[in-house]
Amino acid sequence: MNETFGLVMALAAGSVLGAVFFGGLWWTIRRGVVSDRPASWFLGSFLLRTAIVLMGFYLIAQSHQWQPLAACLVGFVIARLMVTWLTRPLGQVASRPESERRHAP
């Protein structure tokens, strides 16, 4: 029971880390494209987001077992899918537009 709880907590931690990383990326893109100094936004955001995620994975890895680290990675990927789905433009269908589906003559 205790091991299962640890894996669920690692999955949740990975989800939070993924939400912070990919949500922060989405926020940075929205702010950076209208900024006078976009390079500062993108570089600063990348360094901060990466430092947070690396620290989180490092803390999960302190258990010296691969299962919590794998659960954390699964949560991270799930968060990526969720953030991508939640931040897509309204009315956009998951498939490619008709103009992109055609082949070149």
N, C-alpha and C positions, 0 to 999 in steps of 0.2 A: 504494500500500500504506500509506503513512504517513497519507494522508487518511482512509482507511477506519479505521485504528486510532484516529485522533482522534475520528471519529464514534462509534465503539463506546465509547470512553472518555466522551464526552459523554452517551451514552445511559445508561451505568452511573452517571455522576454524577447525572443526573436521577432515576434509580431510587433512589439513596441519599437524595437530597433529598426525594423524594416519601415514602419510607419514614419519614424523620425527621419530616416535616410531619404526615402522616396517622397514623402510629403515635403521635406525640406528642399529637395531637388525641384519639385513642382513650384513651390513658393519662390525659390531662387530664380527660376526661369521667368516667372511672371514679373518679378521685380527687376531682374537684370536686363531684360530687353527694353525697358523704358528708362533705364538709368543712364546718367552721363558717363559713369565709369563701370561698365558691365564686367570688365575683367576682375575688378576688386570683388564684386558680388560673387562671381563664379568661383574664384580662387578661395576666398574666405569661406564660402559655404562648403566647398569641397573639403577643405581642411577640417572644418568643424564637424561636419557630418561623418567624415571618415574616422576622426578621432573618437567620436561618441560610439560608433559601431565597433571599432576595434577594441575599445575598452570594455564594451558589453560582452563581446565574444571572448575576450581574455578572462573576464570574471566567470563566465560559464565554463570555460576550459579548465578552471582551477579544480574541478572535481576529478580530473585525471581519468575521465571515462569518455568514450566516444559517443555514447547514447545522448547525453544532454546537449552536446555540441551539435549533433545531427538534428535533434529536435529544434534547437535554436535556429539552425539553418533553414529547416522546413518552415518555421514561423516567419523568418525573414522573407522567403520566397512567396509565401502566402500574402504577406503584407504588400509585397511588390505588385502582385496581381490585383489586390483590392484597391490600392492607390491608383493603379493604372485604370481600373474600371470606374472608380469614383470620379476621377478627374478628366475623363474624356468629354469632349464637347457634346452638348445636348443635341439629340437627334442623330448622332453618328451611329451607324450600324457597325457591328463588329467585323463584317466582311469588308473587302476593299471596294472602293467606288467603281462604277462601270468603266470609267475611262482608264483605270489601271488594270482591269481584267482583260482588256483586249490585247491581242498580240500585235506586234509590229507587222506591217504589210510586207 
